Amino acid sequence: MNSCLLVIDVQESFRHRPFFSERGLPAYLAAQNALIEGCAARGVPIVRVFHQSGPDTPDNPFAAASGHVRALAGLVAFDAAASFTKSRHSALVGTGLDVWLTQHGITRLIVSGIRTEQCCETTARHASDMGWQVDFVPEATLTFDMNQPDGQPLPAAEIVARTATVLKDRFATLCTVDEALARAA
């Protein structure tokens, strides 16, 4: 089976959002970097996806004009087999990623990046619905605390657990970094 690692939205833009927190960042970067280095060592193609949307002004951290749509500091450097820029939650909407994956015979996607419940989960669901096998690596995703509709806090760890719960065995196979690398070999 031909696998491909997706590194979704791991960009400096997030540091410039009010919800950004360094709390989970070191563990996330360790897992993300191990996944990237492991895939590179095994010859698994790595695809970089950036999010860019909203007005193209310097005050919008997700705009090219801001200078923040670039790799997050601490992310290991890697040679991307391809790079895509998206403006929607799913990396498969309007980017050409689906065409690239098909042209390269990719049948399994390893999903990683920022935000767990947003772009990573949406891409995983979309990819599954389009027929790709999906390995979702929760430890190689990052999200931030949120508030529930009633105002109660929802810690990032609970968001990751919820995402893993709804994806498991329906849209994706949940994997640790080591498991994803073993399955990609």
N, C-alpha and C positions, 0 to 999 in steps of 0.2 A: 504494500500500500504506500502510495506517495504522500508524504506529510509535508506540511508547511506551517511555520510559526507566524502568527499574526501578533505584532506589537502595536497595540491600538492606543492612540492618544497619549503616549508617554511624552508629554511636552510641558515646557515651562509655563504655558498659559495658566495652568492650575495654581501655580504659586501666587498668582495675581487675582485670585478669587477669594472672597471673604470667608468661605468655608474651609479653605486649605489648612491642613494640619500636618506637621512633621511627625506626629505620633507613630503612625504605622509605616512611615516612609523607609526607614532602614531595613526592616524585615522584608518589605515588598521589593526594594531594590536588590537585595541579596538574592531573592527567589527569581526575580525577573532576569537579572544578570546571569545567574546560573543556567536558566533556561536558554537564554541567547547563546551563551558560550557552549553549552552542550549541543545545541542544534548546529551551530557553526562547526564544531568538531566532527559532527556526524554527517556533514554535507546536506543538512536539511535547510531548504531555502527559508529565509527570514524576510517577511514583508513588513515594512513600516507604514503605518497609517497615522496621519495627522488630522485633527479636526480644525476646520477654519470656517467660521460663519459670523453673521452679523455685519454691521457696518465696517468698512475697511478704514478704521480710524485708529490712531495711536492709543486711545484710551480703552479699546476693546481688546482684551488679552487673547482672543481667538481670531484676531485679524492679522493678516500679513504685516500691516503697517505698524503693529505693536512691537514686532521683533521677537515675540514670545512663542510663535509657532515654530519651535525647534526642540530638539531632544532635551529632556529633563536632565538637569545636572545630576550626576551620579549614575546615569545609565551608561553601561559599557558601550563603547563604540563598536559598530558592526557594519559590514558591507551588506546593504539591503539588496535582495534579489530584485525587488521592485518597491516603489514608494507610491502611495496614493494619498490624496487629500479629499476628505469627506466633509459634507455640510449637514449630514443627517446622523442619527444615532447609529444605524447599521453601516458598517464598513462596506456593505455590498450594494448600497443604494447610490446610483449615479457616479460611481468611481471607476468602473471598468475592472474592478478586482475580480468579479465573477468570471469575466472573459479571460483574464490572465490565468486564473486558477485552472480553468478548463483547458486552455491552450497548453499548460504545463503538466497536465495529467494529475493534478492534485486531487486526492480523494478524501484526505483527512486534514482537518484544521486544528491547530493547537491555539487556543484563544488565551491571550494575556493582555494586560494593560490597565488603563484608567478610564473610567469608573466601572467598578464591578457590575453594579445593577443597571447601568445605563448603557453605554456603548458596547461593553464586553458582552453583557447578557443579550442585548438586542442583536448583536452580530451572531452570537451563538445560536439563538433561536432561528434567525433568518437563514443561516447556513444549513442548519438541520432541515428546515422546511424545503430548502433547495436541493437537498440530497447529499450534502457532504456529511461525513462522520466528523463529530466534533469532540475534541478533548478539551475540557475546560479546567484550567489550573487556578483554583481560588487563591492559593498563596502567591501567585504571580499576577494578581489583580489588586488594585487599590481603590478604596473609596473613603468617604468621609462621613462623620456623624451628620444626621439630618433631624428634622423635627417632623413628627407625625401630624396628620391633619388636626388632631386635638391639641397640638402644641407640646406633647410629651416628647422627650428626646428619644432618638433611635440610634444607638451606637453603631459605628461602622462594622464591628464584628457581627452584630445581629443582621445587618444588611447582607454581608457576605454569606452568612449561614442561610438566610432566606433565599438568596440567589442560588446557592448550591442545591438547596432543597428542591426548588422548582425546576431546575435544569436536569438533575440527576435521573439518568435512565429514561428520560423523555426527550430531551433535546441534546444531551451531551453525556459523555463519560467523564466523571470527575476524576482528576489525576493530581498527584503530587508532581513536583518538578521531575523527580527521578522516574516516576511511572510514565509521564508523558515522553520523556527521552527514550525510555525502553520501548515504548510503543512506536516511536518514530523510527527506530533503528531498522 
